[in-house]
């Protein structure tokens, strides 16, 4: 991992669909100005652990994170924005979680959190992590050693730590 607690979040373009389903791109740092933001880094939309535990936990505990002063929760994966929107829709993430695509792995590589999942047919993906960013500065990051696990990055455990 290249970045660490206390570092500024790197600048990178991410993609999302707006309310009219048009592709938009924005610097990820722009989502983190003005307060606390949580970023979930996931290996892939619609994958087993991501769909069963990581994303659903943050949706379920959304109000609890707001009570802790979190203003935004971003879900980022090395997928395109259409896939991220469809996945978010399936989990009813709308108005809670901002679904972002990092299709070129730009942000993931700048963070030093890429992992090679080619053996499973996925190519270069993101490690599984949860990060707290405050005013653009990384305050906490919990990275799983294995993307097949979601323990230290799980919503309920991360909530206890912030």
N, C-alpha and C positions, 0 to 999 in steps of 0.2 A: 504494500500500500504506500503510495507516494505522499498523500496528504495525512495530516494528523490534527488532533485537537489544537485549537488556537489558530490554525491556518485560515486564510480567506478562501471561500469557495471559488474554484476556478470558473472562468468565463467560458461558456460553451452554448451553442445553439441547440435547442430541443424543439420538438414539434408536437402540436396538438390540434384537435379539431375545435373550432369555435361553435357557438350556438347555431350557426347556419351550416354546420358540417363542412366548413372550408378549412383547409390546412393553413395553420399559422405557425410561424417560428418565432422564438423569443429566447433571449439569453436567460439561462436558468437563474442567474444572479438576480434578475428582475423580479422573480417570484419570492425572493428572500429579503427584500428591503422592508423596513418598517416593523419588524418583529420576528417572532419565532416561527420557524418553518421546519417541518419534518419531511425528510426525503427517504422514501423506501426504494432501495435498489433491488431489482429482481432479475433472475436469469431469463424469464420469459412469460409473457401473457399466456394464459390458458394451460400453463404447466401445472403439474400436480400439487406441489407444496405451495406454490404461489397462489393457486386458486383455492386450495383447501384451508390455508392458515394465514399466510402473510397479509395479503390484501383484505380478506374478510375481517381479520382482527382489528385493523385500523378503522374499518367502516363501523364495526360494532361498538368500538370504544371512542368514536369520534368526539362525542360530547365531553368525555372525560379529558381528552387532550385539550379541548377548548378551555376547560376549567383550569388547566395548567398554563394557560397563556399562549398556546399554540394558535397561530392565525391561519396557516396553510399546511395542508398535507399533500405532498407531491408523490405520485407513484411513477417511477421511471424504469423502463426496460429497453433493451436493445430490440425494439420492435418498431414498426411504422405507426403513425398516429391513428390510422384507421383500425388497426388491430387493438391498440390501446383503448380507443373509444368503445369498440364492441365489447371488449373484456370488462371495462368499467360499467357499461350498460347492463351486462349480464349480472354483475354483482350489485347493481343499484348504487354505484359510487357517486352518481351525480349530486352536485351541490355539497359534496363532502370532500372527495378526493380529486385532485387535478391529475388526470392521466396524461403522461408525457412519453413520447417516443424519443429514443436516442439511437435512431436507425444506423448511423454511421459510427457509433461507439465513441463519439468525440468526448462527451463528458466522462463516460466510464473510464476511458483510457487516461484522461487528464487526472482523474482521481487515483489512478493506479489500481483499479478494482476490476479489471477485466479478467476473465477466466476462459480457458479453451474447453469448450464442450463439443468439439468436433466428433469425438468418439460416439456421442449420442445423437449426432446429426444436427446439432444446434449451432455450430461454429463458435465464434468469439461472443461471449455473453458477459453480463454483469455478475459479479459476486452478489450474494445476498447480504444486504446490510440495512440498517436503519440509522439515520443521522439526524441530529438536531442542529439547525443552523439558526443563529441569532444575529440579525443585522449583517448578514453575509459572512459571518465567521462561524467556523465549525466548533460547536461546543461539546458534542458527544457523537461518537460513532461506534456502532456495534456491528462487527462483521463476522458472519458465520464462517467457520473453517471449511465447511462442506455446504454447497448450495442445496443439497438435499435435506438440510435441517433448517428449522426455523425456531430457535430457542431464544438466544440473546437478542435477536432482531425482532422477535414477536411483539405485537402490540402490548399485551398485558405485562410483559417483562420490561419493555422499554419505558412504559408509563411509570413503573415503580422507580425508575432510575432518574427521572427528570423532575 
